[in-house]
Amino acid sequence: MIPAFSIDEKVRAYIRKSGQDFRLSTSPDGPVLLPIGESSSKPSDMKLLVGSNVLYVSKLQAKYIKKIDWPMVERYLNASGESET
């Protein structure tokens, strides 16, 4: 399956700067981008390279999103008490 969505440049920069792999998954507040340590990838996830890191996208989310954007990162940052680095 070829993704029919784009990844915002701010999200790409955040992933590259973090040096971590991430997973886009579901949450009660909507799609959220989580470090792999917070949400393990699944065999059915799509795998997208962002720099030298992998962005795993839940197969369920991939059907519904058009763009991976900054609010998806903010949901994680706000919930975890972290701030943008």
One Martini backbone bead per residue (centre of mass of N, CA, C, O) as a GRO file, in nm:
protein
   85
    1MET     BB    1   0.094   0.038   0.025
    2ILE     BB    2   0.048   0.364  -0.063
    3PRO     BB    3   0.077   0.656   0.063
    4ALA     BB    4  -0.185   0.931   0.096
    5PHE     BB    5   0.040   1.104   0.251
    6SER     BB    6   0.192   1.352   0.445
    7ILE     BB    7   0.489   1.514   0.587
    8ASP     BB    8   0.570   1.741   0.785
    9GLU     BB    9   0.859   1.915   0.825
   10LYS     BB   10   0.847   1.947   1.136
   11VAL     BB   11   0.824   1.643   1.188
   12ARG     BB   12   1.081   1.555   1.048
   13ALA     BB   13   1.274   1.724   1.225
   14TYR     BB   14   1.196   1.595   1.495
   15ILE     BB   15   1.280   1.307   1.427
   16ARG     BB   16   1.573   1.361   1.353
   17LYS     BB   17   1.657   1.503   1.623
   18SER     BB   18   1.580   1.262   1.821
   19GLY     BB   19   1.676   0.964   1.710
   20GLN     BB   20   1.393   0.826   1.666
   21ASP     BB   21   1.138   0.617   1.665
   22PHE     BB   22   0.798   0.607   1.534
   23ARG     BB   23   0.433   0.616   1.609
   24LEU     BB   24   0.124   0.608   1.457
   25SER     BB   25  -0.163   0.645   1.658
   26THR     BB   26  -0.417   0.598   1.872
   27SER     BB   27  -0.655   0.820   2.037
   28PRO     BB   28  -0.902   0.991   2.195
   29ASP     BB   29  -0.781   1.272   2.044
   30GLY     BB   30  -0.628   1.117   1.826
   31PRO     BB   31  -0.368   1.127   1.652
   32VAL     BB   32  -0.038   0.995   1.752
   33LEU     BB   33   0.308   1.067   1.815
   34LEU     BB   34   0.527   0.804   1.912
   35PRO     BB   35   0.756   0.666   2.067
   36ILE     BB   36   0.853   0.342   2.072
   37GLY     BB   37   0.866   0.329   2.391
   38GLU     BB   38   0.538   0.387   2.400
   39SER     BB   39   0.492   0.236   2.103
   40SER     BB   40   0.473  -0.038   1.947
   41SER     BB   41   0.519  -0.203   1.683
   42LYS     BB   42   0.364  -0.355   1.399
   43PRO     BB   43   0.354  -0.574   1.139
   44SER     BB   44   0.119  -0.389   0.988
   45ASP     BB   45   0.288  -0.157   0.958
   46MET     BB   46   0.402   0.114   0.823
   47LYS     BB   47   0.720   0.208   0.662
   48LEU     BB   48   0.900   0.516   0.717
   49LEU     BB   49   1.147   0.723   0.612
   50VAL     BB   50   1.329   0.954   0.841
   51GLY     BB   51   1.598   0.953   0.750
   52SER     BB   52   1.726   0.720   0.995
   53ASN     BB   53   1.428   0.686   1.058
   54VAL     BB   54   1.124   0.538   1.175
   55LEU     BB   55   0.784   0.544   1.056
   56TYR     BB   56   0.506   0.422   1.204
   57VAL     BB   57   0.189   0.316   1.061
   58SER     BB   58  -0.109   0.262   1.122
   59LYS     BB   59  -0.334   0.103   0.933
   60LEU     BB   60  -0.577   0.254   1.040
   61GLN     BB   61  -0.469   0.547   1.000
   62ALA     BB   62  -0.391   0.540   0.693
   63LYS     BB   63  -0.696   0.557   0.590
   64TYR     BB   64  -0.757   0.870   0.729
   65ILE     BB   65  -0.510   1.026   0.646
   66LYS     BB   66  -0.333   1.314   0.487
   67LYS     BB   67  -0.157   1.426   0.742
   68ILE     BB   68   0.142   1.465   0.915
   69ASP     BB   69   0.123   1.666   1.200
   70TRP     BB   70   0.196   1.857   1.473
   71PRO     BB   71  -0.050   1.781   1.662
   72MET     BB   72   0.051   1.482   1.695
   73VAL     BB   73   0.289   1.568   1.874
   74GLU     BB   74   0.148   1.747   2.090
   75ARG     BB   75  -0.012   1.526   2.228
   76TYR     BB   76   0.237   1.397   2.352
   77LEU     BB   77   0.373   1.639   2.491
   78ASN     BB   78   0.131   1.713   2.674
   79ALA     BB   79   0.098   1.428   2.815
   80SER     BB   80   0.420   1.415   2.910
   81GLY     BB   81   0.541   1.720   2.968
   82GLU     BB   82   0.676   1.801   2.724
   83SER     BB   83   0.887   1.982   2.513
   84GLU     BB   84   1.006   2.139   2.267
   85THR     BB   85   1.344   2.092   2.118
   0.00000   0.00000   0.00000
